[in-house]
Amino acid sequence: QVQLVESGGGLVQAGGSLKLSCAASGSIFGINAMGWYRQAPGKQRELVAQISSGGSTDYADSVKGRFTISRDNAKNTVYLQMNSLQPEDTAVYYCNAQVVVPILRNCWGQGTQVTVSS
């Protein structure tokens, strides 16, 4: 069984920064892509950023230049550094990972709340 545990959410003022972490644990043979999604009240879940096992990254247009995704493959951990946060970034942020167990499973974390006050 695979678990994704997120941490680092919280309340921050506009212009501030937060860093999210997500660690995968369990019977893991390997991890392909990892990513962060977010869901604001009344809106659909959307991709924020993703990173391949080789380190290639992709970002939503709304966060380009402000957010940075990275990963530590030795620790099965993905990070999201969020700078210049704005009220519209307020959402529940979910970690996602394509985990090989050995079949490929799409796994989700429980979510962490990020609130940006104006």
Phi and psi restraints in degrees (value plus and minus 20) as a CYANA .aco file:
   2 VAL   PHI    -129.3   -89.3
   2 VAL   PSI     116.4   156.4
   3 GLN   PHI    -142.5  -102.5
   3 GLN   PSI     120.0   160.0
   4 LEU   PHI    -134.3   -94.3
   4 LEU   PSI     101.1   141.1
   5 VAL   PHI    -136.7   -96.7
   5 VAL   PSI      99.2   139.2
   6 GLU   PHI    -117.2   -77.2
   6 GLU   PSI     134.9   174.9
   7 SER   PHI    -174.3  -134.3
   7 SER   PSI     143.1   183.1
   8 GLY   PHI      87.5   127.5
   8 GLY   PSI     -24.7    15.3
   9 GLY   PHI     -91.6   -51.6
   9 GLY   PSI     153.5   193.5
  10 GLY   PHI     140.6   180.6
  10 GLY   PSI    -184.4  -144.4
  11 LEU   PHI    -126.8   -86.8
  11 LEU   PSI     112.0   152.0
  12 VAL   PHI    -164.2  -124.2
  12 VAL   PSI     132.1   172.1
  13 GLN   PHI     -99.5   -59.5
  13 GLN   PSI     135.5   175.5
  14 ALA   PHI     -74.7   -34.7
  14 ALA   PSI     116.5   156.5
  15 GLY   PHI      72.8   112.8
  15 GLY   PSI     -30.1     9.9
  16 GLY   PHI    -104.6   -64.6
  16 GLY   PSI    -195.3  -155.3
  17 SER   PHI    -152.5  -112.5
  17 SER   PSI     131.8   171.8
  18 LEU   PHI    -163.5  -123.5
  18 LEU   PSI     134.1   174.1
  19 LYS   PHI    -146.7  -106.7
  19 LYS   PSI     101.0   141.0
  20 LEU   PHI    -114.9   -74.9
  20 LEU   PSI     126.5   166.5
  21 SER   PHI    -149.1  -109.1
  21 SER   PSI     130.4   170.4
  22 CYS   PHI    -165.5  -125.5
  22 CYS   PSI      98.2   138.2
  23 ALA   PHI    -130.2   -90.2
  23 ALA   PSI     111.2   151.2
  24 ALA   PHI    -117.3   -77.3
  24 ALA   PSI     118.2   158.2
  25 SER   PHI    -161.2  -121.2
  25 SER   PSI     141.3   181.3
  26 GLY   PHI     102.9   142.9
  26 GLY   PSI    -181.3  -141.3
  27 SER   PHI    -103.4   -63.4
  27 SER   PSI      64.3   104.3
  28 ILE   PHI    -129.1   -89.1
  28 ILE   PSI     103.6   143.6
  29 PHE   PHI    -106.5   -66.5
  29 PHE   PSI     -50.6   -10.6
  30 GLY   PHI     159.8   199.8
  30 GLY   PSI     147.7   187.7
  31 ILE   PHI    -151.7  -111.7
  31 ILE   PSI     106.4   146.4
  32 ASN   PHI    -104.6   -64.6
  32 ASN   PSI    -139.7   -99.7
  33 ALA   PHI     -91.2   -51.2
  33 ALA   PSI     127.7   167.7
  34 MET   PHI    -148.2  -108.2
  34 MET   PSI     131.9   171.9
  35 GLY   PHI    -181.5  -141.5
  35 GLY   PSI     153.8   193.8
  36 TRP   PHI    -144.3  -104.3
  36 TRP   PSI     114.4   154.4
  37 TYR   PHI    -140.9  -100.9
  37 TYR   PSI     143.7   183.7
  38 ARG   PHI    -162.9  -122.9
  38 ARG   PSI     133.7   173.7
  39 GLN   PHI    -158.8  -118.8
  39 GLN   PSI      95.7   135.7
  40 ALA   PHI    -110.4   -70.4
  40 ALA   PSI     138.2   178.2
  41 PRO   PHI     -75.2   -35.2
  41 PRO   PSI     109.1   149.1
  42 GLY   PHI      57.6    97.6
  42 GLY   PSI     -14.8    25.2
  43 LYS   PHI    -141.9  -101.9
  43 LYS   PSI     142.5   182.5
  44 GLN   PHI     -98.0   -58.0
  44 GLN   PSI     135.6   175.6
  45 ARG   PHI     -86.9   -46.9
  45 ARG   PSI     117.1   157.1
  46 GLU   PHI    -151.5  -111.5
  46 GLU   PSI     130.5   170.5
  47 LEU   PHI     -92.9   -52.9
  47 LEU   PSI     112.5   152.5
  48 VAL   PHI    -119.0   -79.0
  48 VAL   PSI     -71.6   -31.6
  49 ALA   PHI    -181.4  -141.4
  49 ALA   PSI     132.3   172.3
  50 GLN   PHI    -164.3  -124.3
  50 GLN   PSI     137.3   177.3
  51 ILE   PHI    -161.5  -121.5
  51 ILE   PSI     113.6   153.6
  52 SER   PHI    -100.0   -60.0
  52 SER   PSI     151.9   191.9
  53 SER   PHI     -84.1   -44.1
  53 SER   PSI     -44.0    -4.0
  54 GLY   PHI    -110.5   -70.5
  54 GLY   PSI     -24.6    15.4
  55 GLY   PHI      81.9   121.9
  55 GLY   PSI     -18.4    21.6
  56 SER   PHI     -90.3   -50.3
  56 SER   PSI     118.8   158.8
  57 THR   PHI    -141.8  -101.8
  57 THR   PSI     137.2   177.2
  58 ASP   PHI    -165.8  -125.8
  58 ASP   PSI     120.9   160.9
  59 TYR   PHI    -151.7  -111.7
  59 TYR   PSI     129.6   169.6
  60 ALA   PHI     -86.0   -46.0
  60 ALA   PSI     126.5   166.5
  61 ASP   PHI     -77.5   -37.5
  61 ASP   PSI     -54.1   -14.1
  62 SER   PHI     -88.8   -48.8
  62 SER   PSI     -36.5     3.5
  63 VAL   PHI    -137.3   -97.3
  63 VAL   PSI     -23.6    16.4
  64 LYS   PHI     -78.0   -38.0
  64 LYS   PSI     113.4   153.4
  65 GLY   PHI      66.5   106.5
  65 GLY   PSI     -32.1     7.9
  66 ARG   PHI    -134.8   -94.8
  66 ARG   PSI     -55.8   -15.8
  67 PHE   PHI    -128.4   -88.4
  67 PHE   PSI     127.7   167.7
  68 THR   PHI    -153.4  -113.4
  68 THR   PSI     105.4   145.4
  69 ILE   PHI    -120.2   -80.2
  69 ILE   PSI     122.0   162.0
  70 SER   PHI    -168.9  -128.9
  70 SER   PSI     147.9   187.9
  71 ARG   PHI    -167.5  -127.5
  71 ARG   PSI     133.9   173.9
  72 ASP   PHI    -139.1   -99.1
  72 ASP   PSI      81.8   121.8
  73 ASN   PHI     -85.6   -45.6
  73 ASN   PSI     -51.0   -11.0
  74 ALA   PHI     -86.1   -46.1
  74 ALA   PSI     -47.8    -7.8
  75 LYS   PHI    -124.9   -84.9
  75 LYS   PSI     -17.1    22.9
  76 ASN   PHI      30.7    70.7
  76 ASN   PSI      24.1    64.1
  77 THR   PHI    -147.4  -107.4
  77 THR   PSI     120.4   160.4
  78 VAL   PHI    -141.0  -101.0
  78 VAL   PSI     125.9   165.9
  79 TYR   PHI    -143.9  -103.9
  79 TYR   PSI     135.5   175.5
  80 LEU   PHI    -156.5  -116.5
  80 LEU   PSI      87.1   127.1
  81 GLN   PHI    -107.1   -67.1
  81 GLN   PSI     101.3   141.3
  82 MET   PHI    -136.6   -96.6
  82 MET   PSI      96.0   136.0
  83 ASN   PHI    -134.8   -94.8
  83 ASN   PSI     143.3   183.3
  84 SER   PHI      29.2    69.2
  84 SER   PSI      27.8    67.8
  85 LEU   PHI     -85.5   -45.5
  85 LEU   PSI     124.0   164.0
  86 GLN   PHI    -144.0  -104.0
  86 GLN   PSI     137.8   177.8
  87 PRO   PHI     -73.6   -33.6
  87 PRO   PSI     -52.4   -12.4
  88 GLU   PHI     -90.4   -50.4
  88 GLU   PSI     -28.3    11.7
  89 ASP   PHI    -103.4   -63.4
  89 ASP   PSI     -26.5    13.5
  90 THR   PHI     -82.1   -42.1
  90 THR   PSI     105.4   145.4
  91 ALA   PHI    -198.0  -158.0
  91 ALA   PSI     151.3   191.3
  92 VAL   PHI    -109.1   -69.1
  92 VAL   PSI     106.6   146.6
  93 TYR   PHI    -121.3   -81.3
  93 TYR   PSI     109.7   149.7
  94 TYR   PHI    -136.0   -96.0
  94 TYR   PSI     115.5   155.5
  95 CYS   PHI    -106.8   -66.8
  95 CYS   PSI     123.5   163.5
  96 ASN   PHI    -154.5  -114.5
  96 ASN   PSI     122.2   162.2
  97 ALA   PHI    -166.9  -126.9
  97 ALA   PSI     119.3   159.3
  98 GLN   PHI    -114.4   -74.4
  98 GLN   PSI      80.5   120.5
  99 VAL   PHI    -123.4   -83.4
  99 VAL   PSI     115.6   155.6
 100 VAL   PHI    -114.9   -74.9
 100 VAL   PSI      97.9   137.9
 101 VAL   PHI    -149.8  -109.8
 101 VAL   PSI       4.8    44.8
 102 PRO   PHI    -105.9   -65.9
 102 PRO   PSI     -33.7     6.3
 103 ILE   PHI     -90.8   -50.8
 103 ILE   PSI     141.8   181.8
 104 LEU   PHI    -103.0   -63.0
 104 LEU   PSI     104.6   144.6
 105 ARG   PHI    -141.1  -101.1
 105 ARG   PSI     121.3   161.3
 106 ASN   PHI    -115.4   -75.4
 106 ASN   PSI      90.5   130.5
 107 CYS   PHI    -131.6   -91.6
 107 CYS   PSI     128.3   168.3
 108 TRP   PHI    -146.4  -106.4
 108 TRP   PSI     126.1   166.1
 109 GLY   PHI    -102.1   -62.1
 109 GLY   PSI     157.9   197.9
 110 GLN   PHI    -103.0   -63.0
 110 GLN   PSI     -33.3     6.7
 111 GLY   PHI      77.9   117.9
 111 GLY   PSI     126.4   166.4
 112 THR   PHI    -156.2  -116.2
 112 THR   PSI     115.4   155.4
 113 GLN   PHI    -101.1   -61.1
 113 GLN   PSI     111.5   151.5
 114 VAL   PHI    -139.6   -99.6
 114 VAL   PSI     102.4   142.4
 115 THR   PHI    -143.8  -103.8
 115 THR   PSI     105.6   145.6
 116 VAL   PHI    -134.7   -94.7
 116 VAL   PSI      98.7   138.7
 117 SER   PHI    -113.4   -73.4
 117 SER   PSI     128.6   168.6
